Amino acid sequence: MAEQTTNLPATVEQAKQTFELACKEAQGLQIVNNFGAAFTAVHVVSLLRQALTDEVMNAVFMPLMNTKIGFLTDRNGRPNSRGEVKPTYSVAVVRDAVIDAVAIGLLPTGNQFNIIAERMYPTKEGYTALLRRLGVKYFIEVSYDKSQTQGFAEIPCKITYQYNGEKNGFSIVATVKKDSYSSPDQLRGKAERRAKKALYEYITGCDFGDADEDSSRIVDAEAEEIDSQANTGAVIGVQPAHQPADAPAPKAGRAANKKPTEPQATQTTLNNLPGF
């Protein structure tokens, strides 16, 4: 078989191989209960900084900025709601964002992350990829806006999941910004992102922050439904009515035993949710 040739300069082609190696190592990096993860992470970041020279950034990654096939930012060169036009992000800012994204297992394609206020934030598609990488099976039931407030939507979400043999679930009320141009699908897409973010944080203990981003405009991600029946044990974070208040909480086998950080979080049983 003839060797595949490219039109990339030799320096860019070499950087491509280094970048692919870094991506492969990052995809295999397990951050949950892995005390040696820091050493792998340092190696990944070192490879990325070696590969992402200014030449490579300008030839490959800068053209991906502000495209749906690449990644979106809050600076696209067009006037904002106040008529201000901010310059697009520099090579240095984009390079740091790409490194941050790839180091946690995201790709600079498919809108898996956004750059907001010079920082990288995983999108709904990004959290879908991160959860899939962990092997989490889940079902998210996204309701509709229950808020009477003009500037914010409050959308209840029920999350049920299976991870490492554990089956459980919880509920959140996702609070997202809305305006006169926000459609129900856009608001529910943002709420779905918040739900996936809460699930990822609950399992890993890792919080990558939040921002007022527009990643929910792309709503192609699909949740994975769990086929088997749920357990009948206690629900996370809720004391059953027949137990005293000082009864010990159920044990959880996840990093930091962290609860979802969404406002007005409540818990729900699995038996009342679809797919269980």
Residue pairs with C-beta under 8 A, 6 or more apart in sequence:
6 13
8 16
8 59
9 55
9 59
11 53
11 55
11 56
12 55
12 56
12 59
12 60
15 50
15 51
15 52
15 53
15 55
15 56
16 51
16 60
18 47
18 50
18 51
19 47
19 48
19 51
19 52
19 56
19 102
21 47
22 44
22 47
22 48
22 51
22 102
23 102
23 107
25 40
25 43
25 44
25 47
26 44
26 102
26 103
26 104
26 105
27 105
27 133
28 40
29 37
29 40
29 41
29 44
29 103
29 105
30 37
31 37
31 104
31 204
31 206
31 255
32 134
32 203
32 204
32 205
32 254
32 255
33 255
41 103
44 102
44 103
45 99
45 103
48 98
48 99
48 102
48 103
49 99
52 61
52 95
52 98
52 99
54 91
57 91
57 94
57 95
58 91
61 70
61 94
61 95
61 98
61 108
62 91
62 94
63 70
64 70
64 71
64 108
64 109
65 71
65 73
65 88
65 89
65 94
65 115
66 72
66 73
66 76
66 77
66 88
68 111
68 218
69 109
69 110
69 111
70 108
70 109
70 111
71 97
71 101
71 108
71 109
71 111
71 112
71 113
71 114
71 115
72 111
72 114
72 115
72 123
72 213
72 214
72 215
73 88
73 89
73 114
73 115
73 116
74 114
74 115
74 116
74 117
74 211
74 213
75 86
75 87
75 88
75 89
75 115
76 88
77 85
77 87
77 88
78 85
79 85
80 86
89 97
89 115
89 118
93 115
93 118
94 115
96 120
97 113
97 115
97 118
97 119
97 120
98 108
98 120
100 119
100 120
101 107
101 108
101 112
101 113
101 120
101 122
101 126
102 108
104 122
104 130
104 206
104 208
105 129
105 130
105 133
106 112
106 113
106 122
106 126
106 129
106 130
107 129
110 125
110 129
111 123
111 125
111 126
111 215
111 218
112 122
112 123
112 125
112 126
112 129
113 120
113 121
113 122
113 123
113 126
114 120
114 121
114 123
114 211
114 213
114 214
114 215
115 121
116 211
116 212
116 213
117 211
119 209
119 211
120 208
121 208
121 209
121 210
121 211
121 213
121 215
122 130
122 197
122 208
123 193
123 213
123 215
123 216
123 218
124 189
124 190
124 192
124 193
124 196
124 215
124 216
124 218
124 219
124 221
125 215
125 218
125 220
125 221
126 215
127 193
127 196
127 197
127 199
127 200
128 196
128 221
128 222
130 200
131 138
131 196
131 199
131 200
132 224
134 163
134 200
134 203
134 204
135 163
136 161
136 162
136 163
136 199
136 203
137 161
137 162
137 163
137 224
137 225
137 226
138 159
138 160
138 161
138 162
138 199
138 223
138 224
138 226
139 159
139 160
139 161
139 223
139 224
139 225
139 226
139 273
139 274
139 275
139 276
140 157
140 158
140 159
140 192
140 195
140 196
140 199
140 223
141 157
141 158
141 159
141 273
141 274
142 155
142 157
142 188
142 191
142 192
142 195
143 155
143 156
143 157
143 158
144 155
144 184
144 188
145 153
145 154
145 155
145 178
145 184
145 187
146 154
146 155
146 156
146 173
147 153
147 154
147 175
151 177
151 178
151 179
152 175
152 176
152 177
152 178
153 174
153 175
153 176
153 177
153 178
153 182
153 187
153 190
153 191
154 173
154 174
154 175
154 264
155 173
155 174
155 176
155 187
155 188
155 191
156 171
156 172
156 173
156 174
157 171
157 172
157 173
157 174
157 191
157 192
157 194
157 195
158 169
158 171
158 268
158 273
159 169
159 170
159 171
159 172
159 195
159 198
159 199
160 167
160 168
160 169
160 226
160 230
160 270
160 273
160 275
160 276
161 167
161 168
161 169
161 199
161 203
161 226
162 226
162 228
163 203
163 254
164 253
166 231
166 252
166 253
167 226
167 228
167 230
167 231
167 270
167 276
168 230
168 231
168 233
168 235
168 236
168 270
169 230
169 235
169 236
169 267
169 268
169 269
169 270
169 273
170 198
170 202
170 235
170 236
170 237
170 259
170 260
170 265
170 266
170 267
170 268
171 265
171 266
171 267
171 268
172 194
172 195
172 198
172 260
172 262
172 264
172 265
172 266
173 262
173 263
173 264
173 265
173 266
174 190
174 191
174 194
174 195
174 262
175 194
175 262
175 263
175 264
176 187
176 190
176 191
176 194
176 216
177 212
178 187
185 219
186 216
186 217
186 219
187 216
188 216
188 219
189 215
189 216
189 217
189 218
189 219
190 215
190 216
192 216
192 219
192 221
192 223
193 215
193 216
194 262
195 262
197 208
197 210
198 260
198 261
198 262
198 265
199 260
200 206
201 207
201 258
201 260
201 261
202 254
202 258
202 259
202 260
203 254
203 255
204 254
204 255
205 254
205 255
205 256
205 257
205 258
206 255
207 261
225 274
225 275
226 275
226 276
227 275
229 276
230 270
230 271
230 276
231 270
232 271
233 250
234 240
234 250
235 267
235 268
235 269
235 270
236 250
236 252
236 259
236 267
237 249
237 259
237 267
238 267
239 245
239 247
239 249
259 265
270 276
